[in-house]
Amino acid sequence: MRPVLYVLSFLAVMALGFWAYRENYTTQGALREVAALQDEIASLRESLAIQKAEWAYLNRPDRLRELATLNFDKLGLLPMAPAQFGTATEVAYPPPPVAADMAPESAPLGLKDPVTISGTLDAGGEQTP
């Protein structure tokens, strides 16, 4: 019985050694793949930084102004002026939405006719007819 146990133990150790050997090479392959991906990411980030710098260089205001002046007859672009910009108080905001419980879907209790809401809200939030 003892020799059979020795043989089974030897076979188990050999199987575990083979498994560990395979796992080692699988792990090394995965590490090489991760390193290659990290190198690719680094090169793509470098390329993106270069492209952003080129974009910023090409979008210089003086260069764009010169191009707009040179191509005025084709594009009809005018130079920007400070009067073209507005302030936040000049923005037309939409009126606040009417709450669902105020909508005249059915007559409220005690009323025979449904209530209708008309008019708009002014800038102060008050209703005007």
C-alpha positions in Angstrom: 0.0 0.0 0.0 2.9 2.3 0.8 4.5 2.1 -2.7 1.1 3.0 -4.3 0.9 6.0 -2.0 4.4 7.0 -3.0 3.6 6.7 -6.7 0.4 8.7 -6.4 2.2 11.4 -4.4 5.0 11.5 -7.0 2.4 11.8 -9.8 0.5 14.6 -7.9 3.8 16.5 -7.4 4.6 16.1 -11.1 1.1 17.3 -12.1 1.4 20.3 -9.8 4.8 21.1 -11.1 3.5 21.0 -14.7 0.6 23.2 -13.7 2.9 25.8 -12.0 5.1 25.8 -15.1 2.2 26.5 -17.4 0.8 29.2 -15.1 4.2 30.9 -14.9 4.5 31.2 -18.7 0.8 32.3 -19.0 1.5 35.0 -16.4 4.7 36.1 -18.2 2.7 36.3 -21.5 0.0 38.4 -19.8 2.6 40.7 -18.3 4.3 41.2 -21.7 0.9 42.0 -23.2 0.1 44.5 -20.5 3.5 46.2 -21.0 2.9 46.4 -24.8 -0.5 48.0 -24.1 1.0 50.5 -21.7 3.6 51.4 -24.3 0.8 51.9 -26.9 -1.2 54.0 -24.5 1.8 56.2 -23.8 2.5 56.7 -27.5 -1.1 57.5 -28.2 -1.2 60.0 -25.3 2.0 61.6 -26.7 0.4 61.8 -30.1 -2.7 63.3 -28.6 -0.7 66.0 -26.8 1.1 66.8 -30.0 -2.2 67.1 -31.9 -3.6 69.4 -29.2 -0.6 71.6 -29.4 -0.9 71.8 -33.2 -4.6 72.6 -32.9 -3.9 75.4 -30.4 -1.2 76.7 -32.8 -3.6 76.6 -35.8 -6.4 78.3 -33.8 -4.4 81.4 -32.8 -6.7 84.5 -32.9 -4.2 86.5 -35.0 -3.9 83.7 -37.6 -7.7 83.2 -37.8 -8.2 86.9 -38.1 -5.7 87.0 -41.0 -7.4 84.0 -42.7 -10.8 85.7 -42.3 -9.5 88.9 -43.9 -7.8 87.0 -46.8 -10.9 84.9 -47.5 -13.5 87.7 -46.9 -14.9 87.5 -50.5 -15.5 83.7 -50.2 -16.7 83.5 -46.6 -18.0 86.9 -45.7 -16.7 86.6 -42.1 -16.4 89.8 -40.1 -13.9 90.4 -37.3 -15.3 90.0 -33.8 -16.2 93.1 -31.8 -17.0 93.6 -28.1 -20.5 94.8 -28.9 -21.3 91.3 -30.2 -21.2 89.8 -26.7 -24.2 90.1 -24.3 -24.6 89.9 -20.6 -26.3 87.2 -18.5 -29.2 89.5 -17.8 -30.1 89.5 -21.6 -30.6 85.8 -21.7 -34.3 84.8 -22.2 -34.9 82.0 -19.8 -38.0 79.7 -20.4 -40.9 80.0 -18.0 -40.9 77.5 -15.2 -42.9 74.3 -15.9 -46.4 74.1 -14.5 -46.7 71.5 -11.7 -48.6 68.3 -12.5 -51.0 68.8 -9.7 -52.0 72.2 -11.1 -52.8 70.8 -14.6 -56.6 70.9 -15.4 -56.9 67.1 -16.2 -60.1 66.8 -14.1 -62.2 69.1 -12.0 -60.9 69.5 -8.4 -63.2 68.4 -5.7 -66.0 70.8 -5.0 -65.7 72.5 -8.5 -68.0 71.9 -11.4 -65.7 73.4 -14.1 -62.0 72.7 -14.5 -59.7 75.5 -13.7 -57.7 76.8 -16.6 -54.4 78.6 -16.4 -53.7 81.3 -18.9 -51.0 83.9 -19.3 -47.2 83.8 -18.9 -44.8 84.5 -16.1 -42.7 87.6 -16.3 -39.1 87.9 -15.2 -40.2 88.4 -11.5 -42.1 85.2 -11.5 -45.6 86.8 -11.5 -48.3 85.8 -13.8 -49.5 88.2 -16.5 -52.7 87.7 -18.5 
